[in-house]
Amino acid sequence: MKKISLLLLLITSFISAQDKDQKVILITLDGLRWQELFTGADEKLVANKEYVANPEGLKRMFWKETSEERRTALFPFVWNFVAESGQIHGNRNVGSKVNLTNTMWFSYPGYNEILTGAADDVNIKSNDKIYNPNITILELLNNTADFKNKVAAFGSWDVFPFIINDERSGIPVNAGFRNAEGDLTEKEEFLNQLQTEIPSPWGSVRLDAFTHHYAKEYIQKEHPKVVYISYGETDDFAHDGHYEAYLKSAHTTDSFIKDLWEFVQADPFYKDNTTFIITTDHGRGTTPLKTWRSHGRDIKGADEVWLIAFGANVNTLGEVKHDEQLYSNQIAPTILNILNTKIDTKTMKGADLKITNP
């Protein structure tokens, strides 16, 4: 009996250790400016009838007297929870800077930099659907014994299968208007049907609600260890000049992130061992005012981004209010170190951000 009890104890300990394996959820909000994240609704835009159809209604939702109140109204989860339990970088008003290292300052180069740990201005210089010659950390992880078939990606933009190079990497990428595949749940079947019945305003980007719910359902069903989710509406509404929709989309994405956090904390596989990292692929302009709609190397400020981290083992710094300079190419090596995965990172130019406890 003692031998059986000891064996059961060893098995239980092993299962417990396995359950505590580190997980990472990487999230991006396409083209969300640091200005809205840190100061809320822009006073020059929130009541500007060129960009807002219902200024009074929008102001009732998001306009407050102080920037702290405005940002909390816009991103309640970030500023009520993450600010108390994680860290938020990129408020240039108080000295915290996060920048791109690529010189293109638009989406594909930005995502390549985030996912590979290095800019590639030679090969990645457009948003064309070309298979990425660079290997992302998603692919690197998927090629290890610990993470094989435990990596997945979801995106609203239909270029993500090419950025992640799903053909070479073998990573499942549900992006653009792709349906869920395989052994489907009832919810996935419903989402597949609904996606054909609700038109997107854009030809290459679906509505973020589909991306969110496809991702959440897959996470619940398959329990991947590493998940990448890219929400895209903020960039496209900004390009369209719809500031009201831009703000409302950002606000909704905040609720999506809260929803994911509450889900993983209720799931024993993820609870207390999952780190969230959130960022953006590029910034936008501010001066002249119309450049808020745009980005690219000719738009001043389009290389200015931000970074959020919270969850398992993340040092509690809150909003960083001192001088610092971080870069997007540091995210990939940081994730590898969080996952305690030793991979040759000679091609990665950035250093580990050291956002977690050892």
N, C-alpha and C positions, 0 to 999 in steps of 0.2 A: 504493500500500500504506500510505503514511503517513497518507493521508486516512482510509482504512478503519480503521486502528489508532486514530486520534484519535476517530473516530466511535464505535467500540466503547468507548473509554475514557469518553467523555461519557455514553454509554448506561449503562455500568456504574456510573458515579458517580451518575447520576440514579436508577437503581434502588436503589442503596445508600442515597441520601438518602431515598427514599420508604420504604424498609424501616425507617428510623430515626424515622419519624413517631411522635409521642407517642401512647400509648394509655392509657386509664384503666379500671380495674375498681373499681367502687364496690360495697361489700358491707355489708349490715346484718344484725344478729342481733336479732331482735325481743325487746325487753324484757329484755335481759341486764343485770343490775345491775353497776355498777362495783365493788361489793364483792367479787364472785366473781372478776372479771377481775384485781384487784390483790391480793386476799388469799386466794383459793382457797375451798375448802369452808368454809361458815359453821359454826363450832363449836356454835352454838345450833340448827342445823337438821340437820347431818349425821347425828346419832344420835337425832333426835327422831322417835319412833315415830308421831306424828300425821302426819308428812310423809314418812317413809321406811319402807318395808316390810322392808328388810334392812339395818339400820344397820351391822352388823359387816362385811358385804360392801362397803358403800359406803365405809366408813372404810379398808378395805384398799386400795381403789382411789385414794382422793383425800385421806385424812387424813395430814398430816405435822406435824412439830413446829413448824415456822416458817411464816409466811405466804408467804415466798418459795418454800419447797419446795412448799407446797400449790398455789400458783398455777401453778407449773411442771408439777406433776402434772396439773392440770386443762387447762392450755393450753400444752403443750410447744413447739409451733411458735412461738407468740407470744413466749414467754419465753426460748427457746433461740436463735431466729433473729431475729425482728423487733427484740427488745430490743438486739441487737448491730448491726443494720443499718438500723433505721428510727427511728420515734419513737412514743411511747405517752403519751397525755395523759388526765388525769381521775382520778388518785389523790388524792383529797381529803385523805387522811391526811398528805400531804407538800406540800399547798398548790396542787396543780394542779386546776383546776376547769373542767368543761365543762357547760354548761347549755342547756336549751331556751329559746327566746324566746316560743313560744306558751304560752298559759295553760291549755291543755286537758290536756296531759300523758298523752295516749293516742295510738293508732297513726296514724290518718289525718292528724291535725294534725302529728304528728311527721314522717311521711314527706313531707308537703307542704312542711314547713319545710326539710328536708334537700335536697329535689329542686328547690325553687324559689328558695331563698335568702331566704325571708321567711315569717313566720307570717301566718296569715289566720284570726283568731278570729271573724271575721264570717261567712264562708262555710263554713269547715271546722271544724265543731264537733260532729261525730259520726263514727261509722264506717260510716255508711250508704253504699250504692253509688250515689253521685252523681258524675257526671263533673266532674272538677276544672276549675273556671273559670280557674285559674292555669296558666301555661305552665311546665313543668319544663325544666331544662337539657337533658334528653334530647331534648325536642321542639325546643328552640332549636338544638341541635347538628344534629339531623336535618334542619333547614331550611337548613343551610349546604352549600356545594358540597363541602367537605372531608369532611363526615361523613354526607352523604345516604345512607340505606340502610346505614349502618355503625354503627347504634345498636340495642341489643336489651336486653330486660329479662326477668328470671325471678324468680318469687316463689312462696312457699308459700301465701300468703293470697290468696283469690279477689277481693279488693277492688283489687288492683293495676292491672287494666285501667282502672279508673275513676280511680285516683290519677294514673296516667300519661296518662289520656284517650287510649286507643289509637285511638278513632274519629277524633279530630281530628288527633292527632300522626302517625298512620301508623306508629308504632313497633310492631314485633312484641313482644307481651307474653305469655309463657307463664307463667301463674299459676293458683293454685287447682288445679282438676282438669282443666285444659285439656291436650289432647294436642299433641304436636309436629305441625306441618303442613308441607305442601309436599313437596319431593323428599326423602323420608326415608332415612336410613341404616338398616342392620339394627338397630343399637342403639336408634334412636329408635322403630322399629316394636316392638321388644321392650318398651321403656319404656311405650309406649302400651298394650300388652296388659297388662303387669304392673300398671299403675296402676288398672286396673279390677278386678284380682284381689286386691289387698292393701288392705283397708279402712283408712281413716284414723280415728283416735279422734275426729276433729272434723268438723263439717259444712262448714266454710268454709276449712280449712287442710289441705293434704296433707303427707305426711311429707317432710322436707327432702332425703332421699336422691334423690327424684324431681327436685326442683328443681335439685339439684347436678348430676346426670348429664344432665338435659336441657340445662342451661346449658353444661356442658363439651363435650358433643357438638356443640352449635350453634357454639360458639367455634371448635372444631377444623374444622368444616365451612365456616363462612361468614366467619371472621376479622373480626368487627366491631371497630371501633376503640374503642368505648365500650360497656361492659357494666355493667348493674346487676343484682345478685343479692341477694334478700332471703330469708334463712332464718327460719322462723317458729316452730319447735317450742319454743324456750326460753320464749316468752311463754305458750303454751298449756299446757305442762306446769306452769308456775308457777301459772297460774290454777286448774288442777286440784288444786293442792296436792301435786304429786308431785316432791319435791325431788330424789329419786334420778334420775328421768328428766330433770329440768332440768339436773342436772350432767352426766349422760351425753350429753345432746344437745349441750351446750356443748363438751364434749370432742370429740365427733365433728365438730362444725363446725370446730374448730381443725384437724382432719385434712383437712377439705374445703378449707380455705384453703391449707394446705400443698400439697395435690394440685394446686390451680389454679396456685400459684406455680411448682411444678416443671414443670407443663405449659407455661406461657408461656415459661419460661426454656429449654425445649427446642425451642421453635418459633421459627424465624428471624423470623417476622412480628412477634412480641411480645418476643423476647429483648432484655433491657437497655434497652427503651424503654417499659415498662409500669409505671405507678404504681398501687398498691393503696391505697385509702382505705376504712377499716372503722369503723363506728359503730353506734349503736342509736337507735331512735325515741323511747324514753322510759326512765326508770328504774323503780324499784319501792320499796316501803316497807321499813323496818327496825324501827321502833318504833311501836306494839307489834309483836311478832314476826309475828303473823298477816298483817300488811300486806305481807310479802314477796310474797304472792300477788297483790297489787293494784297499781293505778296510777290516775292521774287527779288532778284538781286538789285533791281532798280528802286525798290521800295524801302525807304529808311525804316529800320526797326523790325523788318521781317525776319531777322535772324535772332530776335529776342524771344526766348521761350521760358518754360517754367517746369517744375518737378515737384511731385507729391509722393510721399511714401508713408505707409502705415501698415499695421498688422504685426505678424510674428517677429519678434526680436528687433523691431525698428526702434532706434533711440528716439525718445520723446524730446523733440526740440521746438515743436510748435512752429509758428511763423518765424523763419530765420530773419533777424533784423540787424545783421552785421555784414560788413564787406566780405564778399566771397565771389569766386568766379568758377562756375561749373559749366560742363559742356555735355551735349547730348551723346557724344561718343563714349561717355563714361557709364551709360546705362547698361549696355550689354555685358561688359566685364563685371559690373556690380551684381547682375543677376546670376552669372555663373558662380561667383563667390558665395552668394547667398545660398545657392544650391549645393555648395561644397563640391563643385565639379571641376576637376583639374583638366583643362583642355588647353592645347597650345594656342595662346592668344597673341602671338607675335604680330598679327595683322591688325590687332586692336590698338588704337592710338591712345585711348583714354585710360585713366586710372580708376580703380575701384573707388566708389563714392564713400564706402565705409559707413553706410547708413544704419547697419544693424550691429547688435552686440556680437562679440566673437562667439 
